[in-house]
Amino acid sequence: MVESRLDTLRIVDPVLTNLALGYSPNYMIGNQIFPTIKVKSQKGRIPIFGRDSFVLRNSQRAIRITSNRIPTMDFETIEFNLQERDLEIAMDYLEESETYDLLKYEQKLTTDLLNLLALEKEKAIADYVQNPNNFTSDMKLELPPDTDFTSSEEIINIIKTGISAVRKNISQNPNLIVMGTETLNQLLQNSFILSKTPFTNNLGVTLNLLKGILDFENIVIGVSTYSEDSRIFNDIWGNNIIIAYVDKSDETERSQYNPSYGYIFEKDGMPEIDSYYENGGKIKIIRATDNWSMKVVCPEAAYLIKTSIS
């Protein structure tokens, strides 16, 4: 295929791409539910794990006895197909001439683009894991609209039931609880929790107490918001609770063959920043490109507590 004029002028910016590769907004939490795995192919097949991945096996062997052979792990495969996403922004040469530090200005524009790409990914993950249609009947609980998390210890028991459901399904304790800020605010006003709280307004102390009551260390709060008109902002993470078992391996040891609720598959080397010129060189375009797809590989490893108000 013959390259277009824009293709020949397109320049990958190594400085801004390095910024992109190391960029992860600390207020985004979607990658904790769907850890990222880098892949080299645009499409491929990955295993969907069943309960066999978590079965305890008897490995003791007596002298002169044959080894304890187990059946091949029971899993199917599904296809992933990455989807390219990109955003770009224009910078006039007059802006360049008036900018005190051009590199920092370009880095600021790059960060703006990366934030928008990350926000889109966060929204996609949140929409999926807060949709009860994506969970089987035994792995979700839909609460009535008037559910109030501020009263009694019932909600504590509901969360513990969800923890137990994941454990019984996969024979592993879940290692992640995600909730929105509204849910957290209600829980921090819960009469049962308050009765056990020292006289303090310290959010960290109270959150640690909640972890102690649930006997659960990793509770993550979704705080990100979005707007469709730049005026009214809505929470991405609604008044819901997600309990899951996810792969907590270091990124260098992470693999689609590790059991986990799900993964983000991202093209190796992405996100990438490149630039090209328009209007005879008077306008410089900075473009951020990402390429990823989201896949659930162990649906039994997550439980949704859903309210009708999100």
C-alpha positions in Angstrom: 0.0 0.0 0.0 1.4 3.4 -1.0 2.0 5.7 2.0 0.0 8.9 2.1 1.7 12.3 2.5 0.6 12.4 6.1 2.2 8.9 6.7 5.6 10.1 5.5 5.4 13.2 7.7 4.2 11.3 10.8 6.9 11.3 13.5 6.7 9.2 16.6 7.9 11.4 19.5 10.1 9.2 21.8 10.0 11.7 24.7 6.3 12.1 24.8 5.8 8.4 24.1 7.9 7.6 27.1 5.7 9.9 29.1 2.7 8.1 27.8 4.1 4.6 28.6 4.7 5.5 32.2 1.4 7.5 32.6 -1.3 6.2 34.9 -3.7 8.6 36.6 -3.7 7.6 40.3 -7.5 8.4 40.6 -8.4 5.8 38.0 -9.0 2.3 39.4 -10.3 0.3 36.5 -6.8 -1.3 35.9 -7.1 -2.9 39.4 -10.2 -4.9 38.3 -8.8 -5.5 34.8 -5.0 -5.6 35.0 -3.1 -4.8 31.8 -1.3 -7.5 29.8 0.8 -6.4 26.8 0.4 -8.3 23.6 2.2 -8.1 20.3 -0.7 -9.2 18.0 -3.9 -7.3 17.1 -5.9 -10.4 17.7 -5.4 -13.8 19.4 -7.0 -16.4 21.7 -6.9 -16.5 25.4 -8.1 -19.1 28.0 -11.3 -18.7 30.0 -10.6 -20.3 33.4 -13.0 -22.6 35.1 -13.0 -23.8 38.7 -10.3 -26.4 38.1 -7.7 -23.6 38.2 -8.3 -23.3 41.9 -8.8 -26.9 42.9 -6.6 -28.2 45.8 -4.6 -31.3 44.7 -3.1 -34.0 46.7 0.6 -34.1 45.8 2.0 -36.6 48.3 3.7 -39.6 46.8 4.9 -42.7 48.6 8.1 -44.4 47.7 8.1 -46.4 44.4 4.6 -45.2 43.6 3.7 -43.4 40.4 3.4 -39.6 40.3 0.1 -37.9 41.0 -1.1 -37.1 37.5 -4.0 -34.7 37.3 -6.3 -34.0 34.4 -5.5 -31.2 32.0 -7.0 -28.0 33.3 -10.4 -27.5 32.0 -10.6 -24.2 30.0 -12.0 -22.9 26.8 -10.5 -20.1 24.7 -12.0 -16.9 23.4 -10.7 -14.4 20.9 -9.6 -10.9 21.7 -9.5 -8.3 19.0 -7.8 -5.0 19.9 -9.5 -1.8 19.1 -7.4 1.3 18.2 -8.4 4.5 19.9 -6.8 7.9 19.3 -7.3 11.6 20.0 -5.4 14.6 18.7 -5.0 18.2 19.4 -3.8 21.1 17.2 -1.2 23.7 18.1 -0.6 26.8 16.0 2.9 27.9 15.3 2.0 31.2 16.9 1.3 29.4 20.2 4.7 27.7 19.9 6.4 31.1 19.5 4.6 32.5 22.5 5.3 29.5 24.8 8.1 30.0 27.4 8.8 26.3 27.6 7.6 24.4 24.5 8.4 20.9 25.7 6.4 21.4 28.9 3.5 22.8 26.9 3.6 19.8 24.6 3.8 17.5 27.7 0.7 19.3 29.1 -1.2 18.7 25.9 -0.1 15.1 25.8 -1.2 14.6 29.4 -4.6 16.1 28.5 -5.0 13.5 25.7 -3.9 10.6 27.9 -6.3 11.7 30.6 -9.2 11.5 28.1 -8.1 8.1 26.8 -7.8 6.8 30.4 -11.2 8.2 31.3 -12.8 6.4 28.3 -11.2 3.1 29.5 -12.3 3.7 33.1 -15.9 4.4 32.0 -15.9 1.2 29.8 -14.7 -0.9 32.7 -17.1 0.7 35.3 -20.1 0.3 32.9 -19.3 -3.4 32.5 -18.8 -4.4 36.1 -21.8 -2.4 37.3 -24.1 -4.0 34.8 -26.1 -6.9 36.4 -26.6 -8.4 33.0 -22.9 -9.4 33.0 -23.3 -11.5 36.1 -25.0 -14.9 36.7 -27.9 -15.0 39.2 -25.8 -16.5 42.0 -23.0 -13.9 41.6 -25.1 -10.7 42.1 -27.6 -9.1 44.4 -29.8 -6.3 43.2 -31.0 -4.2 46.1 -34.2 -2.1 46.0 -34.0 1.6 45.2 -34.6 2.7 48.8 -31.7 0.7 50.2 -29.8 2.8 52.7 -26.3 1.7 53.6 -26.2 4.0 56.6 -28.5 1.9 58.8 -27.8 -1.4 60.6 -25.2 -4.0 60.0 -27.2 -5.7 57.2 -25.0 -4.2 54.5 -22.0 -5.6 56.3 -23.5 -9.1 56.1 -24.5 -8.5 52.5 -20.8 -7.7 51.6 -19.6 -10.8 53.6 -22.1 -12.9 51.6 -20.6 -11.7 48.4 -17.1 -12.4 49.6 -18.2 -15.9 50.5 -19.9 -16.4 47.1 -16.6 -15.7 45.3 -14.7 -18.0 47.7 -17.1 -20.8 47.2 -17.1 -20.5 43.5 -13.4 -20.5 42.9 -12.0 -21.8 46.2 -10.0 -18.6 46.6 -10.7 -15.6 48.8 -11.4 -12.5 46.7 -8.7 -9.9 47.0 -10.4 -6.7 45.8 -13.5 -4.7 46.8 -14.4 -1.7 44.6 -17.1 0.8 45.6 -18.1 4.4 44.6 -17.7 7.4 46.8 -21.4 7.5 47.5 -21.3 4.0 48.9 -18.3 4.8 51.0 -19.9 7.9 52.4 -23.0 5.9 53.4 -20.9 3.2 55.0 -19.0 5.7 57.0 -22.3 6.9 58.4 -23.5 3.4 59.1 -24.8 3.2 62.7 -23.1 -0.2 63.2 -19.7 1.0 62.0 -20.0 4.2 63.9 -20.6 2.3 67.1 -17.2 0.8 66.7 -15.4 3.9 65.5 -13.1 5.8 67.8 -14.1 9.5 68.3 -12.4 10.7 65.2 -13.3 12.3 61.8 -10.2 10.8 60.2 -11.3 9.1 57.0 -8.3 6.9 56.9 -9.0 5.6 60.4 -12.6 4.9 59.6 -11.8 3.2 56.3 -9.3 1.0 58.1 -12.0 0.1 60.7 -14.3 -0.9 57.8 -11.5 -3.2 56.5 -11.1 -4.7 60.0 -14.9 -5.3 60.3 -14.9 -7.1 56.9 -11.5 -8.7 57.5 -10.6 -7.4 54.0 -7.5 -5.5 53.3 -7.8 -4.2 49.7 -10.8 -1.8 49.4 -10.6 0.6 46.5 -12.7 3.7 46.1 -13.7 4.9 42.6 -13.7 8.7 42.6 -13.5 9.6 38.9 -16.3 11.6 37.2 -17.3 12.3 33.6 -19.4 14.8 31.7 -21.2 14.8 28.4 -21.7 18.5 28.1 -18.8 20.0 30.2 -21.3 21.4 32.7 -22.9 18.5 34.6 -20.6 15.9 36.0 -21.6 12.4 37.1 -19.8 9.7 39.1 -18.4 6.9 36.9 -18.6 4.5 39.9 -22.2 4.5 41.2 -23.7 3.4 44.5 -22.5 -0.2 44.0 -20.0 -2.7 45.3 -17.9 -5.1 43.3 -16.0 -8.0 44.9 -13.5 -9.8 42.8 -10.4 -12.1 42.6 -7.9 -10.5 40.3 -4.3 -11.2 39.3 -2.0 -9.2 41.6 1.2 -10.3 40.0 3.8 -7.8 39.0 3.4 -6.6 35.5 6.5 -8.4 34.3 5.1 -11.7 35.7 1.5 -11.2 34.6 0.1 -13.6 32.1 -3.2 -14.4 30.5 -2.6 -17.9 31.9 -2.9 -16.6 35.5 -6.5 -17.0 36.8 -8.2 -13.6 37.2 -11.6 -12.1 36.8 -10.4 -10.3 33.6 -7.7 -8.4 31.8 -7.1 -5.4 29.6 -5.1 -6.6 26.5 -3.0 -3.7 25.2 -0.8 -3.6 22.2 2.9 -3.6 23.1 4.4 -0.1 22.9 1.0 1.7 23.5 0.0 4.3 24.3 2.0 6.1 21.6 2.5 9.8 20.8 3.2 11.1 17.4 2.9 14.4 15.5 2.4 15.7 12.0 1.9 19.1 10.4 -0.9 20.8 8.5 -1.5 24.1 6.7 2.0 24.3 5.3 3.6 23.6 8.7 1.7 26.3 10.6 -0.3 23.8 12.6 1.3 21.0 14.5 -0.9 18.1 15.5 -0.1 16.0 18.6 -1.9 12.7 18.6 -2.2 10.0 21.3 -3.0 6.5 20.2 -3.9 3.5 22.3 -4.9 0.0 21.2 -6.7 -2.4 23.7 -9.6 -4.6 24.5 -11.2 -5.8 27.7 -12.0 -9.5 28.4 -13.5 -11.4 31.3 -11.6 -14.7 31.6 -13.1 -16.0 34.9 -16.6 -14.7 35.3 -17.1 -16.8 38.5 -14.5 -14.6 40.2 -16.6 -11.5 40.7 -19.8 -10.6 42.6 -21.9 -7.4 42.2 -24.0 -5.7 44.8 -26.2 -3.4 42.8 -28.5 -0.6 43.7 -31.1 0.8 41.4 -29.6 4.2 41.8 -26.2 4.5 40.1 
